[in-house]
């Protein structure tokens, strides 16, 4: 993140140092009586040449990694494709694969994974257990809720009813470097009131320039059939989300009909083994009418 973003809803400055301890954020706030505070933000990249590792910490980390080296390096399958998270506000091949794993394992009608739970791409070639831990480092289970067609639509609308912004040059460079994606148009801000949801078993189209909670133009199951508003469906979500995370506090009031014994990364592992690897990309299931995306090889 190279500049301050503002949450327009409550006029809050947002800065983010990125991930994996690659950088820090230096923030200076100048406060003068009767004046708007001035915020200066400087991202600092932690190059090893300038900020070397602490020798004692490195020894400790190396010893811990050595214990699990064999299991983490175990190859559990091969991918014929790069599987990337994609752009928030657009389709997500990697998120779709994880959501498919949740739906299949829990035998649900539909599933959702929050984009914040997709932490690392799966690259073309051998897939190791370490890749799965990097992808899903959290001990999240899947919980199955009974939701009506109306509730499912409202859930997706919440996910889409936050701020969208025009992709700029910095965004484009970040997307290319991290996700092998080129894009133009409107993307969803990552830090919104609600987390961005990636579905399994569902397809939807939306326009982020329409009023909040009224942005979806098409919502159907994977066979193209519309959801029946009053019908109840089995929907798998991450336990983090079912317990109110990512802004979906109302889900805490819905008692799960199933909590899976396995973690979500274990479901991904089972799917990779069952499918003999990753042989095809998930079909496109999210269409943002104001976003053009091309995934690069």
C-alpha positions, 0 to 999 in steps of 0.5 A: 500500500503506497498511499492512504485510503479513506473510508468515506462512511466514517472518515477514517484513514486506512493504511496497510503494511502488506503481508509476510513482514515485507514492509512497515508503515511509518505514520506521523499525525500532526494535530493543531487546535482547530485544524484538520489533523494532517496524516503523513504515511511512509511505507518502508520495505524491509530489505534484508540488506538494510534490516538483517535477520536477528541471528538468535531468532533465525536459529529458533525459526530454523529449528522449528521449521526443521522439525516439520520440514518433511511433512511440509515438503510432502507433495500432495498433487500437481496443478496444471494452472496458476490458481490466484485469488484475483481482484476483490470485486471480481471473480476468484479462481482460487477462492472458488476452488476453496469454496468448492472444497467446502461445499463438497465436503459438507454436502451443502447446496452452496458455500462461501469463503471470505476473500481474507481467508485466501492468503497465498496462491497455488502455483502451477506444478507440484503442490505441497502441504506448505502451500496449503498452510500458506493458503489457509493458515487459520484453523477454520472449520466449515459450518453449515447454516440453513438460509433462505433464498432471501437471506442468501441474496442479502448476504451477497448484497452486503458483500457488494454494498461497500466502496468501489474505486477506480483501479490506478497504476499502483493497483495494476502493478500490485495485481500483476505482481501478486495475482498475475492479473491485469485489470481496469475498471472498478474494484472493491476496497478490501477493507470494507464494512463486510468481507468480500465473499466468493461462492460455490454453487452460485453465479451472480452479476452486479453493477457496483454503481447501483445503490447499495443492497440493490446491485445484483441483477442476476443470481442463480445456482450453478445450473442457471435456476433462480433461488426461491426466496422462501426456500431453505438451503444448506450453506457452508461458511467458514467458522470465522464468518458464522461466528460474526466475523467480517461484519456478518454479525447476524450469522451468530444468531443462526445455529449451525446444523453441522460443524465439520470435524476437519479444517478447511485446508484439510478439505482442500487437501481432500479435493486435490487428492480426489481430483488427482490434482488441479486439472481445470480452473473453476468456472467464472461465477462472479461478473462485475459489470464495471471490471475487466480482468485478464489472468496471465499465464 
